[in-house]
Amino acid sequence: MPKIVIIGAGIVGCSLADELTERGYCDVVVLEKGPLWKPGGSTSHAPGVVFQTNGSRTMAQFARQTVEKLYSLEHSGERCFLKVGSLELATAPDRLAELHRRAGLALSAGIDARVLSPEEALKVHPLLAADKILGALYVPDDGIARAIRADEVMGKRAISRGARFVSDCEVLAIDQGEGRVTGVQTTQGLFPADIVVSCAGIWGPKIGAMVGMSKAIQPLAHQLCYTAPMAELATYTTEAELPVLRHQGSDLYFKQRGQSLAVGWYGHKPLPVKAENILPGEPAGLMPSQVPFTPEDWKGAMELSAEVIPALKQAEIVESMNGLFSFTVDNFPLMGEWSGLKGFWVAEAVWITHGAGVARAMAEWIVNGHPSLAVHECDVNRFETHQLGAQHIEERGAQNFVEVYDLLHPLQPMESPRPIRTTGFYPRQQELGGFFLEAAGFERPQWYAANTGLIEKYGSPARDAWAAQFWSPIVGAEARAVREGVGLFDITTLKRIEVTGKGALEFLERMTTGNLRKKNGTITYCLLLNEKAGIMSDITVMRRSERDFFIGVNSNTDIHYLRQSAPDTVHVRDITAGTVALGLFGPKARELAQSLTLDDLGNEALGYFKLKSTYLGHVPVMLCRLSYVGELGYEIYTTADFALKLWDTLWAAGQHYGLIAAGRGAFNSMRLEKGYRSYGADMNSEHNPHEAGLSFAVRKGGGYIGAEAFQAIDPAALGRKLVCLVLDNPGQVVLGKEPVLHEGKVVGYVTSAYFGHTIGKPLAYAWVPAALSAQGTGLTIRYFDRDYPATVGQDPQYDPQMTRLKS
């Protein structure tokens, strides 16, 4: 068994020690710089309010697992979780609509939730001002985590199985040799280790610096106050009976503590703190994770609180704190083994709400090789380089604090700092009136104002107010114009790597499911699987020569995974920043490309899933015959220095063929019509290729990771499938993550959704039970507070015979 050292005995560290020892990994040492079991980190002061609902299905599952585990634990005969339920309040129409959307998110994740009327909410929480409230989201299984008690129970349970907890032990350095951790140096000596897991929370950046790792964590102070006993709560004799509350429209939350209330406030300015400046326990006064209360930042909190809880108008504040906790640049925790040092793992930026769930996933990851839940959103290796800079971490972390309770659309980007990354095509896209969102730090056009005139020819159905945000009818016009002519798409934001060297083919055969033993100049769509045949990613492998492969991957996580797995003779190099890519798609794409080269681009010379190095005018390019939008076309790659010349060359020649620039909106509509899956949205590591409709991408025989598990799956006995749903109402568009119902019961959830402008129907891909996956099956999709009929349709809806792609 490996020697495992866990740094930090907060909710994550104690949970992880419990989970590891339960699985037989008992050579565990937990190092804590403070006393047990209230050492002074964020867990020690946090109010413990738990709201499970989250826009991320994985985060919602982490919260659900946390509730289940803490509720199962008892300390001195009392449960470590109080299931008092939760209410999220709406005092404005837009907030009420958001509650219905959030109810859908909860239901799609298997969490019981419903929207109450003001009268129903008052029955659950009598202190509310019913005349101010339009409605409330009620989740009966939410409540209050008694985290300090839970830590003690889990810690002592881990100790009983052989783990050691060492208090008052500060980490000074991480020892390493030959690229992996070997031990942890502390004020109490050396602790040898094969695996080190940093669960240091707000001190995470300080621990990371010991191994040269920049962590995208920003500690921020958040204000929390407790009232004196209130007459309105005099009849309550237990710690808490009233539901926890959130009034997100005013940046407030509340919980009962006996006969008083806690009031939490996010309405103040961000108060960032550097990890290295956090004081130890004694100089800090109260505890290290608390900084002096700033009364000027509290102004307005009680007045806004009294609007929904009138009794607070006369309440006296007797305790107050500015408590520290962690934000990241993208609001997800940091989890997994860091690619920069083998054996160095991280589980940080985790709130109590998700603590036990994250710990379970980490234990599964260490013991089994991968968690049962999909964790790609949380992978510590996901970040772009610019996201790890100190200024970026602080600015984005602070903005996430400001927006923590804001009503945000799923497509809504950060407004600052932008732009950060631009492709070489950016000046031309600006000239065409591109509307940009952010992708991996890049400015990526969604549509172009220059195409406004196309709306008259290609009308787009109107959308409701929510779906119409970050959308334009130009999107539909661009999609249809490309189907009939030719369009130019900037696809530079998609990651690109080179895999070269002796043994490159054999390495890729082991890592991927595709049949790569093909001639040079061929392209293969492949999957990366884990040992249980869960889909880790989908990639496109382009064989340029015997030992030279150009690969389109989904994320930095893919790159780090391949790089860490490669033998010494195989080189994995990220070439994204040094290259650019354009998609030239549509029935006139070949004519346009052929006009710029002497090489034969005919169907026999350059067939589907083939590539050729050539010149388009003066620009050297790799021309790849594939198209993610389901049309004849090419992905065109060149080095970044040729970006403008490539665009201008295609643009000038393209005027004869009616070329337009098209954005990501049209791209998404077209790819959904063609049934092309998007990793992270439509499938992830929780799904196998048969379920996702991707078994065609798995070669016969074995030799690849996950082969044994895949071959053991009976395709005729699947429990669920990814299906294409066609909404019966042609004017209704959903956006994704909505619950899918059958006979009034939630049976699945939507992954990707868009209006299919070519076929004239709204589409939604969704996971449903296999028994309900047959074409013609009637289902419903709950969008906000309404259920819309949908029917399982043909997959794909557009060009199922592949005639347009292969022509």
N, C-alpha and C positions, 0 to 999 in steps of 0.2 A: 504494500500500500504506500502511496506517496506521502511524504511529510508535507502537511499543509499548514501554513501560517496565515491567519486572518487578522488584518489590521482594523481594529474598531469593534466595539461591543455595543453598538446601537442596534436598532431593529433589524438591519440587514445582517450584520455580523453574527448576532445571536441566532437569528433564523437560519442562516447558512450553516453554522456549526451544528444545529439541530438536524437539518436536512442531510448533511454529509454523514454524520454519525449514524443516522437512521439507515443509511444505505451501506453501512459497513466501513466507511472511510473514517476511522476513529483516531488516526494519528494527526490530531488537529490541535493547534495552539492558537488561542485568541489573545491578541495583545491589545491592551486598552491603556491609554495614557492617564485616564481618570479612575475614580473608584467604581466598583460594581455595586449596584446595577443601574445607577443613575450617574453616568460618567461625565455628563456635561455637554454632549453634542446635541444636535437638533432633536433627536428622539426624546431627550430628557426634558425639554420645555414645550414640545409641540402639543397643541390641544387635542390631537388625536381624532379630529372629525374625519369621517370616511364617507365620501361620495363616490360610488363605484362607476357611474356613467362617464364614458370617455369616448371621444371620436375615434380613438384607436382601439380596435378589437382586442389587441394584445394587452394594452394597458387596462382595459376593462376586465379582462380575465385575471390579470395580476391582482387587481383590487378584489375581485370575487374570491380568489383563492386566499387572500389575506383575511377577508371576513370569515371565511369558513374555518381557517386554521385558528385564528385568535379566539373565535367563538367556542372552539373545541377545547381550549386551554382553561384551566382553573388555577387560581392563586388564592390560597386560604379559603377555599370553598366558594369563591366567586369567579364568574367568567371573566376572561380578559377582553371581551368585546361586549358592549352594550348595544343590542339591536333595538335602538329606539326609533329607527327610521330617519328619513330626511325629507325636507321640503325645500324646493327651490322656487322662489317667489317671482311673480311677474306683476309689475305695476304699470306696464305699457304694452300696447298691442304687439309690437315687434318682439318683446320678451315673451309674451304668451305664445306666439308662434314658435319661438325658439324652444320653449318647453315641450311642445308637441314633437318637434324634431328630435330633441334629446330623449324623449320617451321612446322614439323609434330606435335610436342608437342603443339604448339600454335593452330593449326587447330583442334586438338583433344579436346582442351578446349574451342572451339568456338571463338577463337581469329583470326581475319583476318591477314594472314601473307603470304609472298612470297619472294623468293630469286631473287634478281635483278642482272643483269649483271653489270660490271664496268661502262658501258656507261649509263645504266639506273640509277645507283646510283649517277653518276655525275650530271644528270639532277635534281635529288632531292636535292643534296647538292653540289653546284658548287665549294666548296673549297677543295674537295677531290682530291687526286693524283690518277687518274684513272689507271695509269700505274703500281701502286703498289698493286691495289686491284683486287682480283680474283672474288669477288662477295660480296653481302651484303644482309642480312635479313631485310626486310622492313615490319614494322607493323604500318599502318597508324593511328591507334587510340592511340598509345603511345604518350608521350609528357612530359610536365612539370607541376607539381602540384604547385600551389601557396598556399602553406600550411598555412602560417600565415594568409592570407586573409580568407581562408576556415575556419580556427579555429575561427576567429572572427564571421563569418556568422553563423556557427553552434552553437557557444557558445551563441550568442545573441538570436538565435532562441530557444535554450533550456531555456534561462532565461525568454523569453516571455511566456513559458508554465509553469513556476513556479520554475525552477531550480535556484540555487544560485551559483555564482562563487566567491570565496574568494581568493584574491591575497595576496602576501607577507605573506603567512601563511605556516610555516614549520611544518611538522609532527614530533612529538616527541615520540609518543608511540601509540600502538594499544591496547585498552582495550578489555578484554575478560572475560567471565564467563560461567561456565558449558559447556565448549568446543566450544563456539561460540563467534564471535565478538560482542561487545556492543557499541563501540565508538572509536573515534580517538582523541588523545590528541595533541594539537598544540600550537604554540606560541600565538594563538588567542583564546585559551580555548578549551573546550571539544565539540566535535560534535557527538551526539549519532548516532548509526548506527546499522541496522540489517544486512546490506551488505556493505562490504568495497571492492572496486576494485582498486588494485594497478596498475596504468598506469604510473609508475614513470620512465620507460625507463632505462637510464644509472644509475639512483639511485635505481633501483629495488632491487639489493642485500641488500642495506641499509634498505629499508622498510621490506624486507623479514626477516632480522635478528631481527626485533622487535617482530616477532611472532615465532622465532625459525626455520624459513624456509630457507633452502639453495636453492638459485636460480641458475640455470645453465646459468648465464649471465656473459659475459666478455666484459666490455667496452674497446674499442680500438680506437686509434686515426688514422684518415685517412686524407691524404693531399688533399687539394683543393685550386686552385689558379685561379685568374681572370686576364686577360690581360688588358692592356690599349686599348682604341679604335683602331681598325685596319682598314686600308684603304680599305681592301677587303670587309669590312662590312659597308662601309660608306653609301650605298644606303638604308640600312634597317632603318626603322623609328619606329618599334614596338619592344616590349620586346623580342620576338622570333618568327621567321618564319622558320628557318632551323630545320631539324630533330635533335633530340638528337642522339649522336653517342656512340658506344662502340667499342673499338679496344681491344678485350679481349686477343688476342695473346700477347699484350704488356702491359696489366693491366691498360688500360686507358679508360676514358669516357670523353665526351665533351658536352657542351650545349651552346647555344647562349644566351647572355644577352645584348640586344641592339646591339651596334657596337663592342662588345668585346666577347671573348669566355671564358668559364670556363673549366679548365682542372682538372679532378680528377685522382688520381694516387694510385693504389694498389701495385705498384712495390716495395715499400719500405718494410723494415723489420717490423714485427708486433710491435706495440707500445701500450702494455696493460696498463691500469690504473685501480686502485682499486676504487670501488664506494665511499668508505668512504673518499678517498683522493681528490674527486672532489670539487673544491673550489666554494663557493657561488659567486653571481654575482659581487659584488664590488671588492673583492680581486682578482677575476679571470681576471679583466681588461675588456675583450671584453664581454664574456658571459661564464657561467659555463661550457658549453659543448665544449669550445675551450681551447686548451692548446697551449703553445708557439710553433710557427712554427720552424721546424728543417730543415734548408737548406741542411744539408748533406744527408738527406733522399730523397731530391727532385732530386738528381743527376740522369741524364739520362732521366727524364720525358719529357723534352721539345725536346730532340733529337729524341726520339721515336715518339713523337707527330708529329713532322715535317715530318716524313716519310709518314704519311697519310694525313696530312694537311700542305702542304709546307709553307703556309703563317705564320705558327707559328715559323718558323725558325728565323724571325726577331722580333717576338712579345716581348713586355715588360710586365713583371709581376708586377702588382700594388697592388694586394691584395693576401694574402696567409693565410692559416689557417691549423691547425691540429684539425680537428673536431672529437668529440667523438660520437660513436654510438655503438650499442650492437650486439654481436655475441653470439650464443649458441653452445653447444657441438655437436649438430646435425643440425644446420642451420634452425631450425623451431622455431617459437615464442612460448611463454608460455601463455597458455590460460586456463581458467576454474577455478573452485573452488578447492582450495588446500585441500587435504584430511586431513591435520593436524589440520585444524581449520574451523569449519562450518561458512559460511558467509564471508570467506576471499577469494576473487577472484583475479585473476591476468590476465593482458593483456599487456605483455611486450616483449621486443626484437622484436619489430614490426617496420619495416621501413615505410616511408611515402607511398611507393608503395602499401602496403597492409593495411594501417591504417584504412580507412573507411570500408573496407570489414571485417576486424577483429572486429571492433566495432559493425557492424551489427550482426555478429555471436554471439558476447558476449551478446548483448541485447536480441536476440532470446533465448539464453541459460538461461538467468536470468528470462525472462518473460514466456517462453514456456516450459522450461525444457530441451531443446536441440536445437542446431542450425539446420537450413535446410541443410547446407553443412556438409560434413564429417570432423571432426576435431580431429580424433584420433592421427594424426601425431603431433598435436600441444598441446595435453592435458598436462597440467602442472604436472600431476601425472605419466607421462610415464617413468620417468627416473629410471635407476638402481642406487643402493646406491653409487657405485663407481663414477658415473657420477656427483655426487653432491659434490665431494671433491674439495677444492680450487685449488690444483695443477692440477687436471684433467680439471677443467673448464678453467683455464688459458691456459693450453697447447693445448687443443682441440680447444678452441676459437681462439687462435693465428693461429693454423694451418688452420682453416676455413677461416681466413682472407687471408692467403697466397694463398689458393686454390680458392678464390672467383671467379676468372675468368679462372681458369684452365680447361682444357678439360678433364673431368672426366667420366670414364665409370660408368654405373649404379651399377655395382658390386664392384667398386674399394673401398677398405677399407682404413682407416687411417693406416699408417705404424708405427706410434708412438703415444702414448706409447703402446707397445705390447710385449709379451702377458700380458693381464690384468687378465683374468679369464681362467682357464683351467679345464676340467673335469678330473676325476681320470683315464680316459682312454688315456689321452694325451701322456704319454711316449710310449705306444704301437702304437699309431697312428703316432708318429714321426718315430718310427722304420720301419713302413710300407711306409714311404715317403708321408705322408699326405700333401696335399696342402690346406692351411688354409685361410679362410676368417673370418671376425668377425661377431658375432651375439650376441647382448645384452652383449657385452664385452667378450664373450666366443670365444675361438679359435674353429672353426667348420670346419672339413675337407670337401673339395669339391670332391676330388678323391684321390686315392692312387697310387703312383708310382709303388708299388709292383704289381699292376695289369696291368702293361704295356704289359706283355706277352699275355693278353687276346685280345689285339687289332687285332692280326693276325686272331683270330677265329671270333671275332665280330667286323667287320669294322664299322666305323662311318663316315657319310658324312662330307666332309670338310665344313668349315664355312668361311664367308668373314672375313676380318681383324678385323672389329669392334666386330662382334659376337664371334670371336675366343678368345677375351681377357677373362682372368679368366675362361677359359674352356680348356678341353683336350679331345681328342678322347677316352681317358680312361673312360670318363663319360658314353658313349654309351656302351662300353664293360661291365662296371659294371652293368648297367641296364639290359642288356640281360642275363648276367650270373646269376643275382638274379632271373629273371623270370624262368630260367631253373633249378636253384639249390637253393642256400640259401645265404643270405647276412646279414652282421652285420652293423647296422647303429647307430651312436651316436645321440640320440634325446634328450639329456640332456638339451639343450638350451630352450626347450619348457617349459613354466611356469606350476608349479604344486601347488595346494593348498589343504588343508583339511578344510572341513566344518563339524563341529561336534556340538553336544549338543541338548538339548530339543528344539524341533521345527525346527530342521535342514531340515527335509523333507518339511514341510509346507513353510518354507522360500524359499527353492530352487524351489518349485512349483510356487510360486509367481514371482520369478525372471526369470525363464526359461520356454521355450515352451515345454519341453519334458514330456513324461509320465513317472514319476519317481516312481509310485506306483507298483514297481516290487520286486521280491525276492532279498534278499541279494546276492551279487555276479553277478549282472547284470550291464551292461553299456548302457548308453543312450546318443545319440548325440542330443544336444540342441542348441537353439539360445537364446541370450539375445536381447530383443527388447526394443525400447523406446515407448513412448505413441502413436506415430504415426505409429508403426509397422516397423520402420526402424531398420535394423540389427546392433546392437551395438557390437556383437561378436558372435562367435560360440564356444561352449565348449563341453567337453566330461565328463559326470558325471558317476562315478563308485561308486556303492553302496556297501560299505564293510560290513556294519551292519545297524541296525535300525536307529541309529543316527550318522552314520559315513560315510562321502562321500569324496572320493578322486577325484579331478577335474583337468583336463587339460584345461588351459585357454591360451589366446593369449598374454596378456601383463600385466604390472603393473596396467594399467588403469582398467582392469577387476577386479583385486584384490581389488583395492581401492574402486571401485564401489560396489562390494559385501560386503566389510567390512563395509562401511558407511551405507549400507542398512540393515544390519543384526540386529535383536533384541538382547537384552542383553544376552539372553540365548543361542545364537548361536555364535560360535567362528569360525572365518575365519583366517587361518594361512598359510602363504607362506612357503612352505617346499622345494622350488626349490634348494636352496643352500645346503641343507642337504641330498639331494637325487641325484641319477643318473638314467639314463634311456637308454636302448638299444632297438633298433628294430631288431627283428630276423624274417626276411621275406623271403618267397620263398617256392616252393612246398616241399622242404625237411626240412622245419622249424620244423614241428611236430616230425619227426623222430629224429632230433638232440636234441630237447628239451626233448623228451621222454627218450632218452638214459641217461639223467642226473637226472631223478626223478623216484620214485616208484609210484607216483600218476598217475592215468589214465588221459592222455591228449587227448583221443579219441574225436571224433566229438560230441558224445552224452554226454560225461562227461564234456567237456569244449567246448561248442559250440561258434559260432560267437557272439560277444558282451557279452561274459561272462568273469569272472575273478576268479582266484584261488590264495590263498596264499600257497606257497609251497617252496621247496628247489631245487635249481639246483646245484648238488654236495653239497658243504658245505655252499652255499650262500642262505640266506633267501630272497625270492623275492615275489613280486606280479606279477603274470603272467596274462596279459590281452589279450584276443583273439580279436584283432583288428589290422588293418594295413592300414596306409595312402597311401601305394603304390599299393594297389589293389591285394595283394597276400595273400595266407595263411600265417599266422604268428602271432607274439606276440609283444606287448610292454612289456618290462621287467623292473620293478622298484625295486631298493634296496637303502639302505642308502649309503651315499658317502664313508664310510670307507670300503665298500666291492667292490668298483669299479674295482680295478685291479684283484681281485680274480674272480669276475664275468666274466670279459673279458677273462682272462686266462682259466677259466673253459670252457667257450663256444668255445674258439679258439682251445684248445687242442682236445675236443670232435669233433669239427667241421671239422677237417682235413679229417676225414673219409667220410664226406658228401660234400667235396669240398667247404667249407665255405670260403667266401671272406669278407673283409671289404669293404664297399661301402660308397660313400660320398653323399653330399647334391645334387650334380648335377644329379646323377642317381635318387635320391629321387624325385626331381622336375619333371624330365621327366616321371617317372612312375605315380606320382600322377596326372599329367595332362592327361595322357592317360586314367586314371580311372575317370576323370572328378571331382576330389575332389577340392573343392573351398578353396582358401587361403584368410583368412580375411585380409582386408586392401589392397589387390591386386585385388581380383575378386569381392568383395562386401564390403559394408560399410553401415553406417547409412542412406545414401541416397537411399538405395534399400530395398524393402520388400521381404519376403521369396518367394512369388509367382514369382516375377521377376527373382530372383537369382536361381530358380530351387530347392529351399530348403523347400517347403511347407510340405514335408514329415516329417520334424523335428518339426512340430507344432501339438500339441495334439488337439483333438476335445474338444469342450467346452471352458470354459474361465478360469478365475482365475489367469492369468499371465499378466504381464505388456504388454500392447499393444494389448491385445486380442480383444477389441472392434474395434480398427482400423483395425486389420487384418481381422476380420470377415466381415467388411464392404467392403473389396476389392473384386471385381469381377474378378476371374482368367481369364475369357474370354474377359476382356476389358482392358488388360494391355497395357501401352504405349511403353514399352521396355522389352527386355529380354536379359539374359546372354546366349550366344550360343557358341558352339564349331565350330571354323572355321578350315578347312583343306586346307592348301595352295596347289594350283595345281602344283607348281614347287617343286618337292621333295627335291631339293637341297637348298631351300631358308629358312632360319630361321630368324624370327624376335624376338625381345627381350621384347616387352611390351610397352604400352602407345602410340603406333602408331595410326594414324587416320584410320578409316574404311570408305570406300567410296562406293556409289552406283550411277551408271551413272554419275560419276564425281563429285558428291556432298558428302561432309563429313556427315555421318549419325551416327557415333559411334566411339568407340575407343577400342583398345586391352587392356586387363588386364594382363593376364599371357600368356607366350608363351614359347614353348620348342619343340625340336624335339622328336617325339615319337619313340623311338628306337625299341620297340617291333613291332609296326605296320608299321614302316618304312615311316612315314609321319610327316611333320612339322605341329604343332598344335598351335592355338592361340584362347584363349577364349576372347570374346568381347561383349560389350554392343551395341545392335543395336535396331532399332525400331521393335516393335512386328510384324508389317506388313512384315518385312524382315527376320523373324526368322525361317521360315519353312525350313526343310531339303531340300537341293538341290538349295537354293537361291544363286545366284552368287554375290559376293562382291569383293572388292579389298582392299588390305592393302598397305598404302604408307610407304615404308621403305626408309629413306633418300630421294633420288630424283627419286625413281622408284615405280611404282604401280604393285603389284603382285596379280594375281587372286587368290581368295579363295572361297570355297563353304561351306555353312552351313552344318555341318555333324551331325551324330548321337552323342548324349551325354549320356553316355560316349563312347569313341571309343574302349575301351578295356573291355572285360568281362562284357557286359551290364546285363547279367543274374545273376551275382554275384556267379557263380558256383565255381570259384577258391577261393574266399574269404570264402565261406561257406562249402567247401568240408572237 
